[in-house]
Amino acid sequence: MAEEKLLSRAEVPENLKWNLALLYQSDADMKADFEQTTKLVDQFAEFQGTLATTAANLAKALILSKQIDEELEKEFVYAFLRRDSDTTDATATELYGMISSQMSSISAKMAFFEPEIVEMDDTTIDGFFAAEPKLAEFKFMLTKIRNEKAHVLSNLEEQLLSRASKALNAPDEIYNTLNDADLTFGTVHDDDGNEVQLTHGNRSQFTESQNREVRKEAVLAYEKPYNELRNTFAQTLNSYMGMHNMTADVRHYSSARQASLSSNQIDEQVYDTLVSSVNQHLDLAHRWYALKKKVLGLDKFYKYDINVPIAGNDLLKTTFDEGKQLTREALSVLGPKYMEGLNREFYNRWIDAAENKGKRSGGYQISVYKANPFILLNWTDKLYSTYVLAHESGHAMHSYFSQAAQPSEYFEAPIFLAEVASTFNENILTNYLLEKYQDDKQIKIFILEQYINGFIGTIYRQSQFAEFEHNAYQTQEKVGTLTADYLDQMSGDLVDKYYGPSVTPTGTKTQSWAYVPHFYMNYYVYQYATSMAASTALSAQVWNKEDGALQRYYDFLSAGGSDYPVETLKRAGVDTTNSDYLEQAFKVFEQRLDEIETLLA
């Protein structure tokens, strides 16, 4: 699907674009709905100061708030997807800017809600639950709010923070605009010597080339603009982390990390246990790099050599249609209910597949309770893209099942759970491919390497990012400024530690931190690693058809955010409060390493 010349949005075939008519037929229709929603917000504001008067009043306010949230989600996501389709489209950017700006005002008008809930005494709230059956649905939501009592501010303070939210979130917007719309990597040479534009989406085609000069040129070209703008990226990250440190302090948290984990009652020890456990198993990753260096016969194994496949390029090259079929075949083990949802996703244009000029890089899934999930991809005809499709489809089906089972306030699972559903699908896809090609040694090596790269990228790499992120937050809090020199040094030291003695550094250190958009998601990355470890156990149970495993997994998907994530995972069969689940994951990884070593011998 990748073209030598990047397509404009208008040149992308309709069947490779998501169908935003599933949300609105036009921008005008969205704006008209948004105008009506703002009127509902004004109605909600009339409840200020009255929530504790009667149980019926509280129920009415909650039901109206729920309606507003459902409408705002639909309107915001439409504008968000319009913008991400082409960040160079001025109309789409203006539309997104309009609704983002208005969201700050809306948040300020509704900011009285949590302080009033927190101020209610236990006797009053218990009496309301007994008197008004309609409140039963909202009990967990209200409990979560009241558990955060020490961190909810006064009504006026909450209003001020809400009004300031757009300005406070500006570093995130600036980073995404810079990274997706303004950053250019120039041209590089492909395997045939042709000059080709390098992009976020097609980078892997060059970095996995068997021609060492091709991958070296691409890696250095990709690093160059990040290094040239290193001070800008450092200031953007400093501003973002400074904002979260400030907000955590204002809300009386001990740190930005505690603030991020607290709302879902995730103990900070979960984070520290992950980093500690991964550091204890760095030898397995180092063993892989040493093996690869030996098999490739390289005197020096540079970072730009890491991604070249041992078995050869594109042994399982797949078009978008072929990738969908492969994903369907693999996930059929989850039964007809899952396949019904997956077919809806594949055949109703929930996916935006092709890369185009100005399109947001990477991949993600975002859901709308009153519509359906949407997936952004930047497809290349490599097996990696099929893995991304399976990953994002895991998110989409998680939303699909929770949407059917939960009211809107609980249908969205917290990230700690959401990444379990996505990496679960990656594990199932690996199991399926290894079984499908069990008699083909070269393809099996190719698949095992894909798994190993995925495991290292998800557990080791994200733990490396988690170490970097936490250290950066702590330094920003103590010193007040994160400089490019400091970030380069810290990131470089972590790269050396995680990659080990067999890998020789090359290029610049800036790209190893500046290109990571997830640093603008506030303690997000560690959850990739914890989730991959948890999903390794769950997927093995389902793949091996253990009694009750599939039903437990369906229950997990259907739970959404209706309970604290640690408890939801316990019911599914994984306890993240200790390191056992991590040890199980490393055991599987070691078995895969043993297997590929045997095949390569």
N, C-alpha and C positions, 0 to 999 in steps of 0.2 A: 504494500500500500504506500510505502514511502516514495516520494517523488524527488527527482534531482532539484526541482524548483518547488519551493513551498507553495501550496495552494492558497488562494484567497478563500475567505469564508464562502463567497458566492459560488466558487468553483467546486465545492465539496458536494458529492451526490446526496440527495435527500435521504436515502436509506442509511447513510452513515452519520446522519445528524439526529440528535434527540428531537422529539416532537413536543415542542413547548405549547402547542395547542391543547395538550392534555391539561395545561394549567390555564392559559388564556389565549384567545384568538388573536389578540393584538395588545400593544402597549396601552392603547386607549382603554381597553377593557380592564386591564390591571389597575390603571390609575383611577378608574371609576369605582372599582371595588375598594381600593385603598382609601378613597374619600369617605366611603360609607363606614369603613373600619375606624377611621379617626373619629367619626361621630359616636361609635360605640365606646371608644376610649373616653370621650367626654361624659358619656352616661356612667361609665365605671367610676370616674373621678368623683361623682356625686355620692359615692359610698364612703368617702373619706370621713373618718371620725365616727362611723356607725357600725363597723364590723362586729363590735362586741355587744351591740344592743340586743339582738335576737338571733336565734339559730337560723330562722328563715332568711334574715337579712344577709347573714354570712353565706348561706347556700346560694342565694341569688347572685351575690358578688362573685363567688367562685365559678358559677356556671357562665356568667358573662365574661369573666376573665378567660375561661377556657375557650369560649367562642372567639374572642379577640385573638388569642394566641393561634388558633387554627387558621384564621383568616390572614393574619400577619405572616405566618409561615409560608402560606401559598404565595402571597404577594412578594415577599422578600426573595424567596427562592427563584421565582420567575425572573426578577431583575438580576439576581446573582448569576443565574445560568446564561442570561442574555449577555452580561458583561464578560463572563469567562469564555463564551463562545468565540469572542473576538475583542480583546482588550484595546484594540485600535479603533473600534467602532465608537464614534463620539456619542451617538444617540443612546447606545446601550450603556456606556459609561455614565452619561448624564442621568439616565433612568435609575441606575444603581446608586449613584450619588444622592439623588433626590430621596429615595426611600431610606438610605442609610442615615441621612441627615434627620429625617422625620422620626426615625426609630429612637433617637436620643430624646426627642421631645415627648414621645409616647412613653418611654421608660420613666421619665421624670414625673409624668402625670399619674403613673400607676405605682410609683415608688412607695407610697404610703402603706401598701398592702402588707409587706413583710413586717415592718415595725409594729403595726397594729396587731398582727397575729402573734408576734413575740410577746407583746405587752399583756396579752390575755392570761389570766391565771388558770391553773390546771382545773380548778373546780368549775369555772365557767365553760371551758372548752369541753370537758367531759360531759357536762350537762347538755351542751349543744349537740354532741354526738348522740346522746340518748333521746333527745327531743326531735331531731330532724334526720330522717332516714337518708335524705339526699346527700348528707355530709359524709356518709360511709365511704363513698368512692374516693374522697379526697383525704382520707385519714393519713395515709402514708406520706403524701405530699406535705400536709400540715405538720406531721411529726418531724420530717426532715428540716423544715423551716425552724421549728421550735428548738430542735437540737443544736441549731447554729445561733442560738440566742445571744451568745457572747460576742458574736461577730456582725450582728445586724445593728445598723446605726439608727439614729433618730430619723424621723420623717424628713426633716430639712436636709440633713446630711446625705440621706439616700437620694433625694432629689438632685442635690448638687453633683453627686457622682454620676447619676444618670444623664444629666445635662452635659457633663464633661466627657461622656463615653466616646463620642465620635472623635474628639481631639485626642483622647487617651489611646484610642485604637489606631491612630494615624500611622505609627511606625509599621504596623502590619500591612496597611494599604500601600504605603510607600514601597515597602519591600516587594510586594507582589507585582506592583506596576513596573518597578525597575527590573525585576527578574523575568517577567513574562512579556512585557511590551517593549522595553527599551534595550535590553541586553542583546547584543549580537556577537556571534562567534566567528564570523567570516566563513571562508571556504576552505575545504581540505580536499585531499585526493583520495578517491576510492581505490579498490583493488585493481581496477583497470586503468588507473592513472587519470581518470576524469576529475575535474574540479567540481565539487558538490558543496552546497550550503550546509553548514553544520548547525543543528538545532538541538533543543532539549530532547525532542522525540526520536531523532535518528542517531543520536550519539552512540548507542550500543552497537549499531551496525559497523562502526569504525573501531570502537574499543575492543571488539571481539574478533577483529580481523586476524587471519593467520599471518598476514604481512606485518612485521614488527614496525616498519616505518610508518605504515598507515595508522596503526593504533597509537603510536607515539605522537604523531602529528595531531591527531584528533584530541588526545588527552591534554596536550599542551595548549592547543587552541581553545579548548573548553575552559581551561583554568585562567587563561589570559585576562578576559574582561573582569573576572572576579578580583584578580590581583590588582588590576588597574584602578578599580573602584573600592579597594579594601577599606579605606578610611570611611567612605560613605556607608558601606555595609556594617562596619564596626559601630558607627554612630547610630544607625538604625536599630541594630540589636541592643545597643546600650540603652536607647530610649525605650524600647519595648520592655526589656527586663527591669529597667528603672521604674516604669509605670506599674508593673506587677509588684515590685518590692514596696513601692509607696502604698498601693492599694491594700496589700497584706498588712502593712503597719497600721494604716488607718482603721482597718477592721480588727485590729488586736490579735492578729496571728503572729506566731513567732517567726515565720518565714513565708516566702511566696510558695514554697513547696507544701508546707502545711496547709496553706489556704487552698491550693489546688486539689489536694487529696482529701481534705476534711469533709467536703460536702457529701462525698460518697462513703465516708467512714473507712477509708483505706489508710491503714497505719503506715507511717513513714518507714517502718521497718521492712515493709514489702519492697520498697525501693532499694533500701540499703542491702537487703538480702540478695536481691537480683544482682546488683553490681558486684557484691562480694563473691557470689557463686560463679559468675561469669569469669571473674579474675582467677578463681581457683581452677578453671578449666581452659585457660588460654592456651595451654599446651596442645589441645586438640586442634585449634585453629592454626597454630604454628606448625603442627604436623602436616596439615593439609597444604600449606604454602610450601613447605619443604618438599613434599611429594610432587607437587606441581612443577616446582623448579627443576627437580631431578628428571621428571618425565619429559619436560620440554627441552632438556639438555642445555640450560642457560647457565653461563658463568655468573652473571648478575641477573637477578629476578626483580625487575622494576615494578612500580605500582601499575604502570601501563601494560604489564604482562599478565596481571591477575585475571582479567576477564576473558582471555582467549581460551576457547574450549579445547580440552585435551583431545577429544574424539573427533574434532573437526567442526566446521561451521555449518549451521542450518540443517542438521540431520533431521530435525522435525520442523521444518519451515511450514508455517501455517498462515493462510489468509484469515481474514476476520471470520468468514463463514466457516472455515475449517476449524478455527479456534472455538467457535460456539459449539460445533458438533462434538469436538473432543471434550469440552467442558460438560456437555450434556451426558455423554457416555460415562465419564468418570463419576459424576454426581448422581447417576441413576441408582447407586447403592442407597441413597437417602429416600427412595420410594416415590410413588406417584404424586403425593401431595407436594413434595419439593419440586418435582419436575413440572408440575402444573404452574407453579409460580415462576420457575425459570423460563418456561416457554412464553409466559406473558411478558417477561422482561425482554426476551430476545426478539419477539415478533411484533412488539408494539412501540418500537423506537424509544425505549427508555434509555438507550445508550448513544452517546456521541463518540464515534470511534476514530475518525480521521484527524490527523494533525493538520492545522491550517495556520496561516500567518496571524499572529496575535492571540492565538488560543492559549489558555492557561496550560502550563506544563504539567507532566505527571498524570496521576489518575486519582479519582475519588468517587464516592457515592454520597448523595444527599437525598433525603426522603421528605415527602410531603404527606401529612396524614390524610388530607382531603383529596389526594390524587394518588401518586405512586412514587417509588424511588427513581432517581436519575443517576446515570453513571457517566463520568467523563473519562475517556481513554485518549491516548495518542499512539495509535496502533502501528507497530512494525511487524513484518511477517516473520517474527522469531518466536520460539517457544516461550520466551519471557513474557510476551504480550498475552499469550493464553493463560499464563499464571496470573497476570494482573487481572484479566477478565474473571477468572475463577475467584480471585481475592475480592474484587469489588462486588461480584455477584453474591458472595457470602454476606457482605454488608446488606445488599439489597434484599436478600431473602430473610435476613434477620428482621429488617424493617417490615417486610411483607407479612411475616407471621405474627409479629408483635402488633402490627396495625389491626390485624383481624381479631386479636385476642384482648387487647388492652384499650382503655379510653385514651384520648390523645395526650393527656398529661403524663402517661407512663409508656407510650409506645416507643419512644426513642431510648435505646439502651445507652448507658454511659460508655465512654471509649474503652474502659477497662474490660467490658464485655464484648463490645462491638468488634474489636480486633481478634477476639477468639473465633467468631463466626467466619471471618475472612481467612485467617490462617488455617482454620480447620479445612477449608476447601482446597488450599494449597497442598496440605498433607494427603488428602484424598486423591487429588490429581496425581501426585507422585506415586502413591500406591498403585493406582490404576495403570499408569504408564509403565512402571516396572513389571507389572503382571502381563500387560499387553505385549511388551517387547522382551520377555524373559529369555528368548532364544537368540536374540541379536546382541552380541557382545558390545559392539561399538555404540549402538543406540542406548544400551543399558548404561554404559559409561557416561554417555551424554546426559541421560536423565539423572543419574546419581550426582553428577557434577552440578546439574541444575538445582537439585535438592540441597546439596552442600552449600552452594552459593546463596540459596535462599535462607538456609539456617544461619549461616554466618552473617548475612545481610540483615536478618531480622533479630537474632538474639545477640550476637557479638557486636555488630555495627551499631544497633540501636542502644545497646548498653554503653558503648563508647560515647555515643551522643548524649546519653543520660548523664554519664560522668561529666562530660564537657558542660552540659547545660547547668547542672547543679553547681559546679565550680564557678561558672560564669555568674550565676545569680548571686552566689555568696560574695564573690569579688566585687560585683557591682554595688551590693549593699554596703560593703565595708569601705571601698575606695571611691565609689561614685561615678567612675568612668571606666569603660572597657575600651582599651585602645586596640588598634589592629595588630600592633606588635605583641601585646599580651595574648590576644586571641590566637594569633599564629603560633606562638610559643607553646601555649597550653594544648592546642589542638595537635600540633606536631608531636609533642611528647606522648599524647594518647595514641596517635596513629602508630608511632614506633612500638608502643607497648602491646597494642592489640594485633598488629600485623607480625611482629616478631622479627627474629634475626635473619630470616631468609629473604625478606622483602627489602629492597633498597629504595629509599625515598627518591622522588624525582619531581621536578616542576616546583610549584609554589605551595606553601602551607595554607594560604588563604582559602582556596577552593574547598578544603576539607571541612570548613565550617560555614562559609558564606553562602554556599549553594543550598543549604538545608532549610526548606520552608517550614518544617515542623518545629523549628526553634521559635516560631511565631505562633505556637499553639499552647504555650504555657504548660510545661511538664507533661507533654503528650508522648514523647518517644519511648519512654520506659515501658509503656503499655503494649507496644509492639512485641517486646521481648517476653514479658510476662504472659501475654496472650498466646504467643507461639508455643511456649512451653506448656501451657494449659491445653491448647488445642491438640498438641501432640498426643497427650493422653486420651482425650475425648475421641479423636479421630481413629485411634487404634482400637478403642472399644467398639465403635460403630463398624469399622472395616472388618473386624474379626467377628462381628455379629454376636457380641456378648449379650446375654439376657437383659432386656430392658434398656440397652444402651441407646437405641434409636429413639425410643419414646422419651427418654431423659433428655436427649438432644432437642427434640421437638419442644419439650417443655421449656428448655433453656431459651430457644429462639422465641417462643411465645411470651416469655416473661418480660421482655423489654426492660424498662426501668422501674418495674413495680416493686423491687426490693433492693437492698444494698448489694452491690455486685459481688462481694466476697461470699455472701449468703447464697446468691443465685448460683454461683459456681460450685459451692459445696453440694447443693442439691443435684447438680449435674454430675458430680463425682470427682471434683478437683478442689483441694484445699490449698489456697495460696498463702496461708498464714505461716507456713513453714517452707523449707527448701526442697521437700521431697519431690514436688512436681518438676522442679528444675533438674534435679538429679535424674529423673526418668527421661527427660528430654535429652540430656547430654548422653545418656546411655544409648538412646536410639541413634543419635548423631555419631557416636563412636562405632556403632554397628555398621552404619552406612560407610564410614571411613574404612573399616575393615573390608567391607565388600568391594569397594572400588580399588583398594590396594591389591586385593586378590586378582581382580580382573586385569589390572594394569601389569601385574607381575608376569 
